[in-house]
């Protein structure tokens, strides 16, 4: 994953908007480690000018952990495993969060992936990939993860005014 200038098309991840957000990401990772999640990769500021943060992956995340309930709004992936018989219970817990921007489902069973993706309260669900988008695909979250859509036909609605005029004569 290439970290760098967000205006360069070969860049996968640019800097955070401001230092306060970078600091929030660092605290988020420290909380995950403190609560017992396994930091597999990242979790640190990139040593270069700007507010760059390493793409980060946590595993062994339990539902009660802060990082499972809160949204980092940064390049942090939380990986939770579950068994086939636990799907509906996992969905219930996943949908209990107040956020719903994007989720990812990784499985060899495509019917299970579609079952889960249909029931997740997330504006985007990636199956066996993550963060692969197209400008024609609407992007935006549910609940506290935003309103409206960016990209695609859906985004044009933000610029339109629909008006109904009724006349009786």
mmCIF file of the C-alpha atoms, coordinates in Angstrom:
data_MODEL
# 
_entry.id   MODEL 
# 
loop_
_atom_site.group_PDB 
_atom_site.id 
_atom_site.type_symbol 
_atom_site.label_atom_id 
_atom_site.label_alt_id 
_atom_site.label_comp_id 
_atom_site.label_asym_id 
_atom_site.label_entity_id 
_atom_site.label_seq_id 
_atom_site.pdbx_PDB_ins_code 
_atom_site.Cartn_x 
_atom_site.Cartn_y 
_atom_site.Cartn_z 
_atom_site.occupancy 
_atom_site.B_iso_or_equiv 
_atom_site.pdbx_formal_charge 
_atom_site.auth_seq_id 
_atom_site.auth_comp_id 
_atom_site.auth_asym_id 
_atom_site.auth_atom_id 
_atom_site.pdbx_PDB_model_num 
ATOM 1   C CA . UNK A 1 1   ? 0.000   0.000   0.000   1.00 0.00 ? 1   UNK A CA 1 
ATOM 2   C CA . UNK A 1 2   ? 1.567   3.279   -1.100  1.00 0.00 ? 2   UNK A CA 1 
ATOM 3   C CA . UNK A 1 3   ? 1.345   6.145   1.381   1.00 0.00 ? 3   UNK A CA 1 
ATOM 4   C CA . UNK A 1 4   ? 1.895   9.607   -0.033  1.00 0.00 ? 4   UNK A CA 1 
ATOM 5   C CA . UNK A 1 5   ? 0.531   12.576  -1.939  1.00 0.00 ? 5   UNK A CA 1 
ATOM 6   C CA . UNK A 1 6   ? -3.257  12.176  -2.276  1.00 0.00 ? 6   UNK A CA 1 
ATOM 7   C CA . UNK A 1 7   ? -3.139  13.965  -5.642  1.00 0.00 ? 7   UNK A CA 1 
ATOM 8   C CA . UNK A 1 8   ? -0.866  11.274  -7.066  1.00 0.00 ? 8   UNK A CA 1 
ATOM 9   C CA . UNK A 1 9   ? -2.983  8.521   -8.667  1.00 0.00 ? 9   UNK A CA 1 
ATOM 10  C CA . UNK A 1 10  ? -0.581  5.820   -7.503  1.00 0.00 ? 10  UNK A CA 1 
ATOM 11  C CA . UNK A 1 11  ? -1.152  6.755   -3.841  1.00 0.00 ? 11  UNK A CA 1 
ATOM 12  C CA . UNK A 1 12  ? -3.387  4.413   -1.855  1.00 0.00 ? 12  UNK A CA 1 
ATOM 13  C CA . UNK A 1 13  ? -3.504  6.447   1.342   1.00 0.00 ? 13  UNK A CA 1 
ATOM 14  C CA . UNK A 1 14  ? -2.796  10.116  2.025   1.00 0.00 ? 14  UNK A CA 1 
ATOM 15  C CA . UNK A 1 15  ? -2.352  12.018  5.301   1.00 0.00 ? 15  UNK A CA 1 
ATOM 16  C CA . UNK A 1 16  ? -4.956  12.650  7.974   1.00 0.00 ? 16  UNK A CA 1 
ATOM 17  C CA . UNK A 1 17  ? -6.596  16.089  7.831   1.00 0.00 ? 17  UNK A CA 1 
ATOM 18  C CA . UNK A 1 18  ? -5.047  17.452  11.012  1.00 0.00 ? 18  UNK A CA 1 
ATOM 19  C CA . UNK A 1 19  ? -2.880  16.589  14.003  1.00 0.00 ? 19  UNK A CA 1 
ATOM 20  C CA . UNK A 1 20  ? -5.859  16.097  16.320  1.00 0.00 ? 20  UNK A CA 1 
ATOM 21  C CA . UNK A 1 21  ? -7.111  13.273  14.101  1.00 0.00 ? 21  UNK A CA 1 
ATOM 22  C CA . UNK A 1 22  ? -3.666  11.689  13.932  1.00 0.00 ? 22  UNK A CA 1 
ATOM 23  C CA . UNK A 1 23  ? -3.491  11.826  17.741  1.00 0.00 ? 23  UNK A CA 1 
ATOM 24  C CA . UNK A 1 24  ? -6.970  10.241  17.946  1.00 0.00 ? 24  UNK A CA 1 
ATOM 25  C CA . UNK A 1 25  ? -5.789  7.344   15.768  1.00 0.00 ? 25  UNK A CA 1 
ATOM 26  C CA . UNK A 1 26  ? -2.746  6.795   17.978  1.00 0.00 ? 26  UNK A CA 1 
ATOM 27  C CA . UNK A 1 27  ? -4.989  6.725   21.089  1.00 0.00 ? 27  UNK A CA 1 
ATOM 28  C CA . UNK A 1 28  ? -7.423  4.391   19.320  1.00 0.00 ? 28  UNK A CA 1 
ATOM 29  C CA . UNK A 1 29  ? -4.597  1.904   18.690  1.00 0.00 ? 29  UNK A CA 1 
ATOM 30  C CA . UNK A 1 30  ? -3.256  2.195   22.230  1.00 0.00 ? 30  UNK A CA 1 
ATOM 31  C CA . UNK A 1 31  ? -6.753  1.434   23.544  1.00 0.00 ? 31  UNK A CA 1 
ATOM 32  C CA . UNK A 1 32  ? -7.005  -1.640  21.302  1.00 0.00 ? 32  UNK A CA 1 
ATOM 33  C CA . UNK A 1 33  ? -3.696  -2.990  22.588  1.00 0.00 ? 33  UNK A CA 1 
ATOM 34  C CA . UNK A 1 34  ? -4.608  -2.186  26.195  1.00 0.00 ? 34  UNK A CA 1 
ATOM 35  C CA . UNK A 1 35  ? -7.900  -4.107  25.894  1.00 0.00 ? 35  UNK A CA 1 
ATOM 36  C CA . UNK A 1 36  ? -6.167  -7.177  24.443  1.00 0.00 ? 36  UNK A CA 1 
ATOM 37  C CA . UNK A 1 37  ? -6.637  -6.941  20.688  1.00 0.00 ? 37  UNK A CA 1 
ATOM 38  C CA . UNK A 1 38  ? -3.660  -8.131  18.648  1.00 0.00 ? 38  UNK A CA 1 
ATOM 39  C CA . UNK A 1 39  ? -1.922  -5.427  16.622  1.00 0.00 ? 39  UNK A CA 1 
ATOM 40  C CA . UNK A 1 40  ? -0.846  -7.280  13.477  1.00 0.00 ? 40  UNK A CA 1 
ATOM 41  C CA . UNK A 1 41  ? 0.466   -4.328  11.506  1.00 0.00 ? 41  UNK A CA 1 
ATOM 42  C CA . UNK A 1 42  ? 0.811   -0.553  11.780  1.00 0.00 ? 42  UNK A CA 1 
ATOM 43  C CA . UNK A 1 43  ? -0.500  1.544   14.618  1.00 0.00 ? 43  UNK A CA 1 
ATOM 44  C CA . UNK A 1 44  ? 2.108   4.285   14.306  1.00 0.00 ? 44  UNK A CA 1 
ATOM 45  C CA . UNK A 1 45  ? 2.666   7.629   12.647  1.00 0.00 ? 45  UNK A CA 1 
ATOM 46  C CA . UNK A 1 46  ? 4.679   7.416   9.436   1.00 0.00 ? 46  UNK A CA 1 
ATOM 47  C CA . UNK A 1 47  ? 8.005   9.190   9.919   1.00 0.00 ? 47  UNK A CA 1 
ATOM 48  C CA . UNK A 1 48  ? 7.744   11.851  7.225   1.00 0.00 ? 48  UNK A CA 1 
ATOM 49  C CA . UNK A 1 49  ? 6.445   15.418  7.130   1.00 0.00 ? 49  UNK A CA 1 
ATOM 50  C CA . UNK A 1 50  ? 2.666   15.602  7.495   1.00 0.00 ? 50  UNK A CA 1 
ATOM 51  C CA . UNK A 1 51  ? 0.019   13.698  9.431   1.00 0.00 ? 51  UNK A CA 1 
ATOM 52  C CA . UNK A 1 52  ? 0.539   10.289  7.853   1.00 0.00 ? 52  UNK A CA 1 
ATOM 53  C CA . UNK A 1 53  ? -0.622  7.185   9.725   1.00 0.00 ? 53  UNK A CA 1 
ATOM 54  C CA . UNK A 1 54  ? 0.301   3.595   8.906   1.00 0.00 ? 54  UNK A CA 1 
ATOM 55  C CA . UNK A 1 55  ? -2.472  1.354   7.611   1.00 0.00 ? 55  UNK A CA 1 
ATOM 56  C CA . UNK A 1 56  ? -3.289  -0.749  10.662  1.00 0.00 ? 56  UNK A CA 1 
ATOM 57  C CA . UNK A 1 57  ? -4.777  -4.200  11.259  1.00 0.00 ? 57  UNK A CA 1 
ATOM 58  C CA . UNK A 1 58  ? -6.109  -5.582  14.548  1.00 0.00 ? 58  UNK A CA 1 
ATOM 59  C CA . UNK A 1 59  ? -7.209  -9.189  15.100  1.00 0.00 ? 59  UNK A CA 1 
ATOM 60  C CA . UNK A 1 60  ? -8.676  -10.977 18.117  1.00 0.00 ? 60  UNK A CA 1 
ATOM 61  C CA . UNK A 1 61  ? -11.110 -8.095  18.568  1.00 0.00 ? 61  UNK A CA 1 
ATOM 62  C CA . UNK A 1 62  ? -13.984 -8.799  20.955  1.00 0.00 ? 62  UNK A CA 1 
ATOM 63  C CA . UNK A 1 63  ? -17.357 -7.044  20.786  1.00 0.00 ? 63  UNK A CA 1 
ATOM 64  C CA . UNK A 1 64  ? -16.942 -5.323  24.167  1.00 0.00 ? 64  UNK A CA 1 
ATOM 65  C CA . UNK A 1 65  ? -13.696 -3.588  23.129  1.00 0.00 ? 65  UNK A CA 1 
ATOM 66  C CA . UNK A 1 66  ? -13.608 0.131   22.425  1.00 0.00 ? 66  UNK A CA 1 
ATOM 67  C CA . UNK A 1 67  ? -12.170 -0.418  18.937  1.00 0.00 ? 67  UNK A CA 1 
ATOM 68  C CA . UNK A 1 68  ? -15.088 -2.729  18.077  1.00 0.00 ? 68  UNK A CA 1 
ATOM 69  C CA . UNK A 1 69  ? -17.692 -0.154  19.103  1.00 0.00 ? 69  UNK A CA 1 
ATOM 70  C CA . UNK A 1 70  ? -16.157 3.126   17.936  1.00 0.00 ? 70  UNK A CA 1 
ATOM 71  C CA . UNK A 1 71  ? -15.224 4.327   14.451  1.00 0.00 ? 71  UNK A CA 1 
ATOM 72  C CA . UNK A 1 72  ? -11.646 5.496   13.955  1.00 0.00 ? 72  UNK A CA 1 
ATOM 73  C CA . UNK A 1 73  ? -12.307 7.271   10.644  1.00 0.00 ? 73  UNK A CA 1 
ATOM 74  C CA . UNK A 1 74  ? -8.797  6.261   9.685   1.00 0.00 ? 74  UNK A CA 1 
ATOM 75  C CA . UNK A 1 75  ? -6.883  3.447   8.015   1.00 0.00 ? 75  UNK A CA 1 
ATOM 76  C CA . UNK A 1 76  ? -7.577  0.915   10.761  1.00 0.00 ? 76  UNK A CA 1 
ATOM 77  C CA . UNK A 1 77  ? -9.067  -2.495  10.021  1.00 0.00 ? 77  UNK A CA 1 
ATOM 78  C CA . UNK A 1 78  ? -10.707 -4.476  12.795  1.00 0.00 ? 78  UNK A CA 1 
ATOM 79  C CA . UNK A 1 79  ? -10.882 -8.215  12.080  1.00 0.00 ? 79  UNK A CA 1 
ATOM 80  C CA . UNK A 1 80  ? -13.423 -10.353 13.913  1.00 0.00 ? 80  UNK A CA 1 
ATOM 81  C CA . UNK A 1 81  ? -13.841 -14.062 13.250  1.00 0.00 ? 81  UNK A CA 1 
ATOM 82  C CA . UNK A 1 82  ? -17.006 -16.044 13.778  1.00 0.00 ? 82  UNK A CA 1 
ATOM 83  C CA . UNK A 1 83  ? -18.324 -19.519 13.097  1.00 0.00 ? 83  UNK A CA 1 
ATOM 84  C CA . UNK A 1 84  ? -21.137 -20.360 10.693  1.00 0.00 ? 84  UNK A CA 1 
ATOM 85  C CA . UNK A 1 85  ? -23.700 -20.873 13.437  1.00 0.00 ? 85  UNK A CA 1 
ATOM 86  C CA . UNK A 1 86  ? -22.964 -17.424 14.892  1.00 0.00 ? 86  UNK A CA 1 
ATOM 87  C CA . UNK A 1 87  ? -23.793 -15.347 11.788  1.00 0.00 ? 87  UNK A CA 1 
ATOM 88  C CA . UNK A 1 88  ? -27.088 -13.874 12.989  1.00 0.00 ? 88  UNK A CA 1 
ATOM 89  C CA . UNK A 1 89  ? -25.682 -13.151 16.449  1.00 0.00 ? 89  UNK A CA 1 
ATOM 90  C CA . UNK A 1 90  ? -22.649 -11.428 14.912  1.00 0.00 ? 90  UNK A CA 1 
ATOM 91  C CA . UNK A 1 91  ? -24.910 -9.365  12.642  1.00 0.00 ? 91  UNK A CA 1 
ATOM 92  C CA . UNK A 1 92  ? -27.006 -8.277  15.616  1.00 0.00 ? 92  UNK A CA 1 
ATOM 93  C CA . UNK A 1 93  ? -23.897 -7.132  17.483  1.00 0.00 ? 93  UNK A CA 1 
ATOM 94  C CA . UNK A 1 94  ? -22.347 -5.477  14.404  1.00 0.00 ? 94  UNK A CA 1 
ATOM 95  C CA . UNK A 1 95  ? -25.528 -3.545  13.686  1.00 0.00 ? 95  UNK A CA 1 
ATOM 96  C CA . UNK A 1 96  ? -25.781 -2.382  17.318  1.00 0.00 ? 96  UNK A CA 1 
ATOM 97  C CA . UNK A 1 97  ? -22.984 0.145   16.759  1.00 0.00 ? 97  UNK A CA 1 
ATOM 98  C CA . UNK A 1 98  ? -23.965 3.719   15.945  1.00 0.00 ? 98  UNK A CA 1 
ATOM 99  C CA . UNK A 1 99  ? -21.731 3.720   12.861  1.00 0.00 ? 99  UNK A CA 1 
ATOM 100 C CA . UNK A 1 100 ? -22.162 2.213   9.427   1.00 0.00 ? 100 UNK A CA 1 
ATOM 101 C CA . UNK A 1 101 ? -19.725 3.477   6.822   1.00 0.00 ? 101 UNK A CA 1 
ATOM 102 C CA . UNK A 1 102 ? -18.112 0.344   5.383   1.00 0.00 ? 102 UNK A CA 1 
ATOM 103 C CA . UNK A 1 103 ? -17.676 -3.311  6.217   1.00 0.00 ? 103 UNK A CA 1 
ATOM 104 C CA . UNK A 1 104 ? -15.852 -6.225  4.673   1.00 0.00 ? 104 UNK A CA 1 
ATOM 105 C CA . UNK A 1 105 ? -16.788 -9.885  4.529   1.00 0.00 ? 105 UNK A CA 1 
ATOM 106 C CA . UNK A 1 106 ? -14.170 -12.508 3.708   1.00 0.00 ? 106 UNK A CA 1 
ATOM 107 C CA . UNK A 1 107 ? -15.350 -16.049 3.042   1.00 0.00 ? 107 UNK A CA 1 
ATOM 108 C CA . UNK A 1 108 ? -15.282 -18.824 0.445   1.00 0.00 ? 108 UNK A CA 1 
ATOM 109 C CA . UNK A 1 109 ? -19.076 -19.163 0.733   1.00 0.00 ? 109 UNK A CA 1 
ATOM 110 C CA . UNK A 1 110 ? -20.531 -16.506 -1.591  1.00 0.00 ? 110 UNK A CA 1 
ATOM 111 C CA . UNK A 1 111 ? -24.116 -17.175 -0.514  1.00 0.00 ? 111 UNK A CA 1 
ATOM 112 C CA . UNK A 1 112 ? -23.105 -16.543 3.108   1.00 0.00 ? 112 UNK A CA 1 
ATOM 113 C CA . UNK A 1 113 ? -21.283 -13.362 2.046   1.00 0.00 ? 113 UNK A CA 1 
ATOM 114 C CA . UNK A 1 114 ? -24.413 -12.105 0.281   1.00 0.00 ? 114 UNK A CA 1 
ATOM 115 C CA . UNK A 1 115 ? -26.581 -13.049 3.266   1.00 0.00 ? 115 UNK A CA 1 
ATOM 116 C CA . UNK A 1 116 ? -24.328 -11.074 5.608   1.00 0.00 ? 116 UNK A CA 1 
ATOM 117 C CA . UNK A 1 117 ? -23.872 -8.090  3.270   1.00 0.00 ? 117 UNK A CA 1 
ATOM 118 C CA . UNK A 1 118 ? -27.625 -7.722  2.810   1.00 0.00 ? 118 UNK A CA 1 
ATOM 119 C CA . UNK A 1 119 ? -28.127 -7.550  6.581   1.00 0.00 ? 119 UNK A CA 1 
ATOM 120 C CA . UNK A 1 120 ? -25.209 -5.300  7.551   1.00 0.00 ? 120 UNK A CA 1 
ATOM 121 C CA . UNK A 1 121 ? -26.170 -1.704  8.285   1.00 0.00 ? 121 UNK A CA 1 
ATOM 122 C CA . UNK A 1 122 ? -23.284 -0.250  6.299   1.00 0.00 ? 122 UNK A CA 1 
ATOM 123 C CA . UNK A 1 123 ? -23.317 2.034   3.277   1.00 0.00 ? 123 UNK A CA 1 
ATOM 124 C CA . UNK A 1 124 ? -20.693 -0.107  1.560   1.00 0.00 ? 124 UNK A CA 1 
ATOM 125 C CA . UNK A 1 125 ? -19.922 -3.790  1.980   1.00 0.00 ? 125 UNK A CA 1 
ATOM 126 C CA . UNK A 1 126 ? -16.834 -5.255  0.344   1.00 0.00 ? 126 UNK A CA 1 
ATOM 127 C CA . UNK A 1 127 ? -16.732 -9.003  -0.249  1.00 0.00 ? 127 UNK A CA 1 
ATOM 128 C CA . UNK A 1 128 ? -13.305 -10.709 -0.378  1.00 0.00 ? 128 UNK A CA 1 
ATOM 129 C CA . UNK A 1 129 ? -11.655 -7.330  -1.012  1.00 0.00 ? 129 UNK A CA 1 
ATOM 130 C CA . UNK A 1 130 ? -11.528 -3.976  0.700   1.00 0.00 ? 130 UNK A CA 1 
ATOM 131 C CA . UNK A 1 131 ? -11.621 -0.365  -0.459  1.00 0.00 ? 131 UNK A CA 1 
ATOM 132 C CA . UNK A 1 132 ? -11.923 -1.213  -4.149  1.00 0.00 ? 132 UNK A CA 1 
ATOM 133 C CA . UNK A 1 133 ? -14.251 1.426   -5.526  1.00 0.00 ? 133 UNK A CA 1 
ATOM 134 C CA . UNK A 1 134 ? -15.223 3.009   -8.778  1.00 0.00 ? 134 UNK A CA 1 
ATOM 135 C CA . UNK A 1 135 ? -16.305 6.623   -9.364  1.00 0.00 ? 135 UNK A CA 1 
ATOM 136 C CA . UNK A 1 136 ? -19.657 5.336   -10.629 1.00 0.00 ? 136 UNK A CA 1 
ATOM 137 C CA . UNK A 1 137 ? -20.346 3.537   -7.340  1.00 0.00 ? 137 UNK A CA 1 
ATOM 138 C CA . UNK A 1 138 ? -22.098 5.599   -4.644  1.00 0.00 ? 138 UNK A CA 1 
ATOM 139 C CA . UNK A 1 139 ? -20.200 5.853   -1.363  1.00 0.00 ? 139 UNK A CA 1 
ATOM 140 C CA . UNK A 1 140 ? -21.584 7.009   1.972   1.00 0.00 ? 140 UNK A CA 1 
ATOM 141 C CA . UNK A 1 141 ? -22.546 5.658   5.345   1.00 0.00 ? 141 UNK A CA 1 
ATOM 142 C CA . UNK A 1 142 ? -25.580 4.964   7.470   1.00 0.00 ? 142 UNK A CA 1 
ATOM 143 C CA . UNK A 1 143 ? -26.395 6.150   10.986  1.00 0.00 ? 143 UNK A CA 1 
ATOM 144 C CA . UNK A 1 144 ? -23.633 8.368   12.466  1.00 0.00 ? 144 UNK A CA 1 
ATOM 145 C CA . UNK A 1 145 ? -21.296 7.625   9.557   1.00 0.00 ? 145 UNK A CA 1 
ATOM 146 C CA . UNK A 1 146 ? -22.643 10.407  7.408   1.00 0.00 ? 146 UNK A CA 1 
ATOM 147 C CA . UNK A 1 147 ? -25.530 11.391  5.253   1.00 0.00 ? 147 UNK A CA 1 
ATOM 148 C CA . UNK A 1 148 ? -25.880 11.585  1.516   1.00 0.00 ? 148 UNK A CA 1 
ATOM 149 C CA . UNK A 1 149 ? -23.625 9.903   -0.981  1.00 0.00 ? 149 UNK A CA 1 
ATOM 150 C CA . UNK A 1 150 ? -20.392 10.774  -2.734  1.00 0.00 ? 150 UNK A CA 1 
ATOM 151 C CA . UNK A 1 151 ? -19.668 9.505   -6.238  1.00 0.00 ? 151 UNK A CA 1 
ATOM 152 C CA . UNK A 1 152 ? -22.081 7.927   -8.723  1.00 0.00 ? 152 UNK A CA 1 
ATOM 153 C CA . UNK A 1 153 ? -25.545 9.038   -9.782  1.00 0.00 ? 153 UNK A CA 1 
ATOM 154 C CA . UNK A 1 154 ? -26.608 9.226   -6.123  1.00 0.00 ? 154 UNK A CA 1 
ATOM 155 C CA . UNK A 1 155 ? -24.191 12.104  -5.484  1.00 0.00 ? 155 UNK A CA 1 
ATOM 156 C CA . UNK A 1 156 ? -25.896 14.244  -8.126  1.00 0.00 ? 156 UNK A CA 1 
ATOM 157 C CA . UNK A 1 157 ? -29.039 14.329  -5.992  1.00 0.00 ? 157 UNK A CA 1 
ATOM 158 C CA . UNK A 1 158 ? -27.170 16.579  -3.548  1.00 0.00 ? 158 UNK A CA 1 
ATOM 159 C CA . UNK A 1 159 ? -27.124 19.276  -6.258  1.00 0.00 ? 159 UNK A CA 1 
ATOM 160 C CA . UNK A 1 160 ? -30.725 18.946  -7.408  1.00 0.00 ? 160 UNK A CA 1 
ATOM 161 C CA . UNK A 1 161 ? -33.858 20.646  -6.086  1.00 0.00 ? 161 UNK A CA 1 
ATOM 162 C CA . UNK A 1 162 ? -37.037 18.714  -6.513  1.00 0.00 ? 162 UNK A CA 1 
ATOM 163 C CA . UNK A 1 163 ? -40.150 20.844  -6.489  1.00 0.00 ? 163 UNK A CA 1 
ATOM 164 C CA . UNK A 1 164 ? -43.813 19.971  -6.863  1.00 0.00 ? 164 UNK A CA 1 
ATOM 165 C CA . UNK A 1 165 ? -46.207 22.695  -8.008  1.00 0.00 ? 165 UNK A CA 1 
ATOM 166 C CA . UNK A 1 166 ? -49.947 22.030  -7.834  1.00 0.00 ? 166 UNK A CA 1 
ATOM 167 C CA . UNK A 1 167 ? -52.466 24.423  -9.347  1.00 0.00 ? 167 UNK A CA 1 
ATOM 168 C CA . UNK A 1 168 ? -56.230 24.367  -9.110  1.00 0.00 ? 168 UNK A CA 1 
ATOM 169 C CA . UNK A 1 169 ? -58.127 26.740  -11.369 1.00 0.00 ? 169 UNK A CA 1 
# 
